[in-house]
Amino acid sequence: MKYFYPLLENTLSKDDLAAGINVIKSEQLTMSKKTKDFEFQFAKKIGAKYALMVNSGSSANLLATFAAGNPLRKNKFKIGDEVLIPSVCWPTSLWPLIQAGLKPKFIDVKKNTLNVDSDKLISSITNRTKVILLIHVLGNSTDIEKILKVAKRKKIIIIEDTCESLGSKFKKKNLGTFGDFGTYSFYFSHQITSGEGGMVVCNDKEDYNLLYSMRAHGWSRGVQNQKKIERKYKHLDPRFIFINSGFNLRPTDITAAIGHSQFKKLNKFIKIRNFNRNKIISALKNSKKWNNQFSFFQINENVKPSFFGFPVILNKKFLGKRNKYLKFLSKKGVESRPIISGNFLRQPAAKLYKLDNSKTKFPNADEIQNLGFFIGLHTQKIKEKILKRLVNALLTI
Ligand SMILES: Cc1ncc(COP(=O)(O)O)c(C=O)c1O
């Protein structure tokens, strides 16, 4: 299907690709200096002490979660502890928590911000709550300050899934740098891309060491105190000492070079996407056909957003008509998709693992599931002709 307004546009330019090609030509494909360079610049610009690149945003969540429960961590969760997570979440925000032995408790979101309802979240904290997985949705921020205050007092570990909000700031500080761990995705559709890729940031040296060795098999190779470890385990081959459990979540230097090249354009992308979003909203609202058919999401206070999509919630009177409408949009050349995965508890995978076994209702997540969708937000200024076509198509409901 050829869309005149696709969900994704290709943001990779010749220089991004050249950065990757140069790595291929150098024959040093596996993780090396290019990855280190990108990590260093990423941490510096984002304002975190440490950044560690991985092969996807999902891997970033996996690594952060398993580091948070690692035996070597002082403040760690135990198997069976409780984790709070918004009901509008991405599968791989959730599954690592379950895979690591945590019991998820789902919290409804706010309809107008799409983010977790912080009052509900805070009132759901119990003595068993050891982790909170926050998701900053589509460039917006959770009520990070308010949640952090309570979490710190109760020594609850915060993982900020910032896979949809790279470059968004709360009170001038980058999202992802507030909690114990922040995770980012560089998948094709996100704020920047390396094809596939992700990053974990943290501010604690011990956490960084955990992430570092767990990213690569639990190896001691390259960790900050490698020499000390080698002295301690003299009977072992110093090149092959495994100090922890682990995965292989390493990126390649190819994706690191491409990601780094894209990262340099992040501010430019943010500006244009913001410009396009304002253009689309005002064109819709100024159209003769505008009849409050949908609401746009509200940016939380003190947030300077960085978008990649344009989410809308259809007016309640269209309940039951969304799928037909989206099919129609698709025929007209406008591509769309659900907001994250809707209410994840309505997915077959959640049923398979009996995740929805409480009496809690999720009216807002359900509304987002039944009436929400999003369209793309591109990094080229939207042309008037395209804008007109888009508004015409969108308002045919
Ligand atoms: C909130 C959230 N977390 C995690 C991910 C996973 O990122 P990736 O696709 O890079 O694995 C996504 C993916 O889109 C996401 O939206």
The ligand as an SDF file (V2000), in Angstrom:
LIG
                    3D

 16 16  0  0  0  0  0  0  0  0999 V2000
    7.5950    1.9890   25.4750 C   0  0  0  0  0  0  0  0  0  0  0  0
    8.4600    1.0780   24.6810 C   0  0  0  0  0  0  0  0  0  0  0  0
    9.3860    0.3520   25.3280 N   0  0  0  0  0  0  0  0  0  0  0  0
   10.2010   -0.4910   24.6660 C   0  0  0  0  0  0  0  0  0  0  0  0
   10.1360   -0.6250   23.3000 C   0  0  0  0  0  0  0  0  0  0  0  0
   11.0550   -1.5960   22.6170 C   0  0  0  0  0  0  0  0  0  0  0  0
   11.9950   -0.9820   21.8040 O   0  0  0  0  0  0  0  0  0  0  0  0
   12.6750   -1.8080   20.5900 P   0  0  0  0  0  0  0  0  0  0  0  0
   11.6700   -1.8560   19.5040 O   0  0  0  0  0  0  0  0  0  0  0  0
   13.8820   -1.0150   20.2410 O   0  0  0  0  0  0  0  0  0  0  0  0
   13.0220   -3.1420   21.1100 O   0  0  0  0  0  0  0  0  0  0  0  0
    9.1810    0.0930   22.5900 C   0  0  0  0  0  0  0  0  0  0  0  0
    9.1100   -0.1150   21.1310 C   0  0  0  0  0  0  0  0  0  0  0  0
    8.5710    0.5100   20.3380 O   0  0  0  0  0  0  0  0  0  0  0  0
    8.3190    0.9730   23.2950 C   0  0  0  0  0  0  0  0  0  0  0  0
    7.3850    1.6750   22.6500 O   0  0  0  0  0  0  0  0  0  0  0  0
  1  2  1  0
  2  3  1  0
  2 15  2  0
  3  4  2  0
  4  5  1  0
  5  6  1  0
  5 12  2  0
  6  7  1  0
  7  8  1  0
  8  9  2  0
  8 10  1  0
  8 11  1  0
 12 13  1  0
 12 15  1  0
 13 14  2  0
 15 16  1  0
M  END
$$$$
